[in-house]
Amino acid sequence: MKIAHLSDLHLLSLEGAVPMRLFNKRMTGYMNLRFHRKSVHKPFAVEAAAAEIRRLGVDHVVITGDVTNLALEVEFELVKKLVEEDLGLTPDQISMVPGNHDTYTRGSFRGKRFFRYFEPYLATDLPEIPGPFPFVRLRGPVALIGLSTAVPRLPLVAAGALRPKQLGALSRVLSHPEVRSRTPILLQHHPWHNPPRLAKTLLEGLYDAKEEAALLHGVERGLLLHGHLHRRIHRTLPTARGHIDAVGATSASLLHESDERMAGFNLYEIDDGSGAIRAITSCKLDPVTKTFSEVPIPKG
């Protein structure tokens, strides 16, 4: 089974960003777009990645959040078009979770904007565990577990949290026989490994990373796929029976001189019979030719 991993699309559109809708946290986001982010995040990179994924004929695509910039409806429409038309897959073959930019304001969070636009990609195969998060999608040798770490924060704060209710549901998911018989693949925006400095963790980390790691302690093997850092990174979470590979994808739209950060996507190969993780690789965009080449994922 081959799985492609996209993250941090940051598709840009300031349509609808009328002054009244900028008098909140969006003001800092708008200034970032106006003077910095728009110069390095390019939609053509995401479109090229979608075309390459389609050419590769993968079995499933996962998208780990920050698909928008300001959580405006027009941005969600852009993402919806890309997912529905460019990837060439059915909703059963695509799983998505939100990032902090997708719940940028309390209005977008309370209105469940991400869920309303992408509900087909959040469908669960375990209805006995109420959603929308975590959702579980049983696909051959794997159990895809979608989590939301996205909560609205004050300006300049991009930290995430799973929170007690979702952590409790995750515990029930991990003990479910359909999940225990498969290789779990957790999808979330924020990584479980926090920055070494507390101040940085408070600004952009995952507040309940330790609680999540405790729940995963009994897992023999699995993947924890994330974004947020805009860089390729591979870390290991030791467990009582083995380990979990925690792998971050770079931003799919980011043009950067570093191989670690240049736009692209990750690929994971899972053995159909045993569920063993056979390969973890990454594809980097050449922005001139719009082609991709394999690059290593740095160990964290």
NORDASUL-V423110 format. One record per pair of residues at least 12 apart in sequence whose ideal C-beta (glycine too) atoms are under 6 Angstrom apart, sorted by sequence separation. I is the first residue (numbers start at 1). J is the second residue. D is the distance in whole Angstrom. If there is no record, write none. Layout:
# NORDASUL-V423110
i->I j->J d->D
i->I j->J d->D
This chain:
# NORDASUL-V423110
i->67 j->79 d->4
i->102 j->114 d->5
i->124 j->136 d->5
i->125 j->137 d->6
i->134 j->146 d->6
i->268 j->280 d->6
i->122 j->135 d->5
i->125 j->138 d->5
i->134 j->147 d->5
i->149 j->162 d->6
i->234 j->247 d->5
i->281 j->294 d->6
i->282 j->295 d->5
i->133 j->147 d->6
i->267 j->281 d->5
i->133 j->148 d->4
i->194 j->209 d->5
i->233 j->248 d->4
i->282 j->297 d->5
i->98 j->114 d->4
i->190 j->206 d->4
i->266 j->282 d->5
i->115 j->132 d->5
i->192 j->209 d->5
i->249 j->266 d->5
i->232 j->250 d->5
i->265 j->283 d->6
i->229 j->248 d->5
i->231 j->250 d->5
i->264 j->283 d->5
i->192 j->212 d->6
i->219 j->239 d->5
i->224 j->244 d->5
i->230 j->250 d->6
i->264 j->284 d->4
i->192 j->213 d->6
i->220 j->241 d->4
i->221 j->242 d->5
i->230 j->251 d->4
i->264 j->285 d->5
i->96 j->118 d->5
i->217 j->239 d->5
i->218 j->240 d->6
i->220 j->242 d->4
i->222 j->244 d->5
i->223 j->245 d->5
i->224 j->246 d->4
i->225 j->247 d->6
i->226 j->248 d->5
i->227 j->249 d->6
i->262 j->284 d->5
i->263 j->285 d->4
i->217 j->240 d->5
i->230 j->254 d->6
i->96 j->121 d->4
i->259 j->284 d->6
i->12 j->38 d->6
i->61 j->87 d->6
i->95 j->121 d->6
i->94 j->121 d->5
i->145 j->173 d->6
i->216 j->244 d->6
i->232 j->260 d->5
i->91 j->120 d->4
i->231 j->260 d->5
i->91 j->121 d->6
i->160 j->190 d->4
i->231 j->261 d->5
i->10 j->41 d->5
i->71 j->102 d->6
i->11 j->43 d->6
i->65 j->97 d->5
i->69 j->101 d->6
i->255 j->287 d->6
i->60 j->93 d->5
i->61 j->94 d->5
i->62 j->95 d->5
i->63 j->96 d->4
i->64 j->97 d->6
i->65 j->98 d->5
i->66 j->99 d->3
i->68 j->101 d->6
i->71 j->104 d->4
i->133 j->166 d->6
i->54 j->88 d->4
i->65 j->99 d->3
i->68 j->102 d->5
i->70 j->104 d->6
i->66 j->101 d->4
i->134 j->169 d->6
i->191 j->226 d->5
i->50 j->86 d->4
i->134 j->170 d->5
i->143 j->179 d->4
i->259 j->295 d->5
i->9 j->46 d->5
i->50 j->87 d->5
i->71 j->108 d->4
i->80 j->117 d->6
i->136 j->173 d->6
i->184 j->222 d->4
i->185 j->223 d->5
i->186 j->224 d->5
i->187 j->225 d->5
i->188 j->226 d->5
i->189 j->227 d->6
i->190 j->228 d->5
i->260 j->298 d->6
i->134 j->173 d->5
i->143 j->182 d->4
i->145 j->184 d->6
i->149 j->188 d->5
i->150 j->189 d->6
i->183 j->222 d->6
i->189 j->228 d->5
i->129 j->169 d->6
i->138 j->178 d->6
i->142 j->182 d->5
i->149 j->189 d->5
i->29 j->70 d->5
i->76 j->117 d->4
i->141 j->182 d->6
i->142 j->183 d->5
i->143 j->184 d->5
i->144 j->185 d->5
i->145 j->186 d->5
i->146 j->187 d->5
i->147 j->188 d->4
i->149 j->190 d->4
i->95 j->137 d->6
i->141 j->183 d->6
i->193 j->235 d->5
i->109 j->152 d->5
i->129 j->172 d->6
i->142 j->185 d->5
i->26 j->70 d->5
i->129 j->173 d->6
i->167 j->211 d->6
i->171 j->215 d->5
i->159 j->204 d->6
i->170 j->215 d->6
i->106 j->152 d->5
i->157 j->203 d->6
i->158 j->204 d->5
i->159 j->205 d->6
i->160 j->206 d->5
i->161 j->207 d->4
i->162 j->208 d->5
i->103 j->150 d->4
i->161 j->208 d->6
i->102 j->150 d->6
i->4 j->53 d->5
i->95 j->144 d->5
i->97 j->146 d->5
i->103 j->152 d->5
i->98 j->148 d->6
i->100 j->150 d->5
i->232 j->282 d->5
i->95 j->146 d->6
i->97 j->148 d->6
i->99 j->150 d->6
i->98 j->150 d->4
i->4 j->58 d->4
i->192 j->246 d->6
i->2 j->58 d->5
i->16 j->72 d->5
i->2 j->59 d->5
i->3 j->60 d->5
i->4 j->61 d->5
i->5 j->62 d->5
i->6 j->63 d->5
i->7 j->64 d->4
i->12 j->69 d->6
i->149 j->206 d->6
i->191 j->248 d->6
i->1 j->59 d->5
i->8 j->66 d->4
i->9 j->67 d->5
i->16 j->74 d->5
i->100 j->158 d->5
i->10 j->69 d->5
i->15 j->74 d->5
i->13 j->74 d->5
i->13 j->75 d->5
i->234 j->297 d->4
i->11 j->75 d->6
i->13 j->78 d->6
i->232 j->297 d->5
i->234 j->299 d->5
i->235 j->300 d->4
i->11 j->78 d->5
i->233 j->300 d->5
i->11 j->79 d->6
i->60 j->139 d->6
i->25 j->105 d->6
i->24 j->105 d->5
i->97 j->187 d->5
i->99 j->189 d->4
i->183 j->275 d->4
i->64 j->187 d->6
i->65 j->189 d->3
i->62 j->187 d->5
i->64 j->189 d->6
i->28 j->155 d->5
i->142 j->270 d->6
i->141 j->270 d->5
i->25 j->155 d->5
i->141 j->272 d->6
i->141 j->275 d->4
i->1 j->140 d->5
i->64 j->225 d->6
i->64 j->226 d->6
i->65 j->227 d->6
i->64 j->227 d->4
i->49 j->252 d->5
i->46 j->252 d->5
i->46 j->253 d->5
i->45 j->253 d->5
i->42 j->253 d->6
i->41 j->253 d->4
i->41 j->254 d->6
i->42 j->255 d->6
i->40 j->254 d->6
i->40 j->255 d->5
i->49 j->265 d->5
i->45 j->263 d->4
i->8 j->227 d->5
i->5 j->225 d->5
i->7 j->227 d->3
i->8 j->230 d->6
i->45 j->285 d->6
i->52 j->292 d->5
i->7 j->249 d->4
i->48 j->290 d->5
i->8 j->251 d->4
i->9 j->252 d->5
i->10 j->253 d->5
i->5 j->249 d->5
i->9 j->253 d->6
i->6 j->252 d->5
i->6 j->265 d->5
i->5 j->265 d->6
i->4 j->265 d->6
i->5 j->266 d->4
i->4 j->267 d->6
i->3 j->268 d->5
i->2 j->269 d->5
i->1 j->270 d->4
i->1 j->272 d->6
